[in-house]
Amino acid sequence: MEHSQNSFSVSFFLKVGKNQKGSEHSGQSKMLYCRIKCNGEPVEFSLKKSVMSNVWKLANGRNAPVSPTARDLKLYLDRVRAKIIKSYDDFILSGRQFNAEMLKMKFFGIDVTQHRFCELIEFHNETCGLEEGTLKNYRTTFTYVKNFLKSRHSQDVLLTEVDYSFLLKLVTYITQHPIQPEKPVTNNGLMKHIERLKKIGNLAVKLKWLRESPFKDFKLHLEETTPTFLNEIQLATIEELNLKNPMLQLVRDIFVFSCYVGPHYGDTIAINKTDLTIGFDGELWLRIQREKNTQPALVPLLPKAIKIIENYKDDERALNRGSVFPYVSNKTVNDKLKIISELAGLPFGLSFKAARHTFGTTVTLSNNVPIETVSKMMGHRKLSTTQIYARVIASKVSNDMQKLKKTLDEKNKQSTVA
């Protein structure tokens, strides 16, 4: 449904939400979105309203909807459209420059004349459309900003007051006042906060709230880190642990499953039986949409992963969720993994991230699976992300060089014979 006037338009569409798998059927609901296009630049946002697909078709048809629900939806869309068109007309009459983002802000009731730092961050977090796993990191950065302002006896500050000096003091505060005192902020953790603030600063420029971002001169200095992963012996040790505690058994099984498949905790715990499919080769595959970046991944399941799935096929906790595994919170998983790592005699404490790293190193790359294939199965958007794992496998480097030596020896022999 669309309204157009010169280079301005308002339209609505349905979109399958994160937790709405299987919504292709007409009887299922989808999230209602609005798209505003102004001077060729579109902006989309959720109207926080779930709509049945069949009702949408009735409300969006040419004929007057006969269903009361469809009529109500059509009236609602008319009201939304009218509100946005009024904002557009107000901007035109005022002679001020504006864009689709500013029209969206006015729809949400945000004043576009006097803008503040916390207001900008709140607007970003409410409208950015990021997945929860990423959005929670922005909330953590926002918590640091609010704590910093509180230490200065303030609740907010005008964007025009956010200069380089202000940001240097904020960075120092983050370093010296970690939210969890027992977990100091690392250099790379600090860089992540700055990276998020830079993106938010760029948003202020796009919204025409600022001429330039106050964060533009901040340089990111990420330190190269070595991902923690298990070698073959350590992985086998954990697999063979005789665990009496049912929760430890469950956490160990979920962790080992990820070691042989590669998903993050959030993706692993959310796997449904509908995500399992028989591939073209007649084998069982896992089709998964990464929570972090919505990048799809298709992974053929190894026998050990299939065996773990079989162990929970009749588990009532999983059946009630419609999932492959019973639910366990992220905190519980990582707490129990610390115990498991002690029982296994590991020289380091485990976190769930080590499972994904183990898949990328010990299980795949160390066994000569091509890095392009590993990258695809892990859902990486860039091959360079997967190359981090390749750099840390000394055994693979050694094996590759041994192969090279043999190849060169053969060439030298052939050259000598010739």
Secondary structure as UniProt FT lines:
FT   STRAND          2..5
FT   TURN            6..7
FT   STRAND          8..15
FT   TURN            18..19
FT   TURN            21..24
FT   TURN            26..27
FT   STRAND          29..38
FT   TURN            39..40
FT   STRAND          41..52
FT   HELIX           53..59
FT   HELIX           68..94
FT   HELIX           100..107
FT   TURN            108..109
FT   HELIX           117..127
FT   HELIX           132..151
FT   TURN            152..153
FT   HELIX           159..161
FT   HELIX           164..176
FT   TURN            181..182
FT   HELIX           187..206
FT   TURN            207..208
FT   TURN            214..217
FT   HELIX           232..239
FT   HELIX           246..261
FT   HELIX           265..269
FT   HELIX           273..275
FT   STRAND          276..278
FT   TURN            280..281
FT   STRAND          284..289
FT   TURN            291..293
FT   STRAND          296..300
FT   HELIX           303..311
FT   TURN            312..314
FT   HELIX           316..321
FT   HELIX           330..343
FT   TURN            344..345
FT   HELIX           353..358
FT   HELIX           359..364
FT   HELIX           365..367
FT   HELIX           371..377
FT   TURN            378..379
FT   HELIX           383..391
FT   HELIX           394..417
//
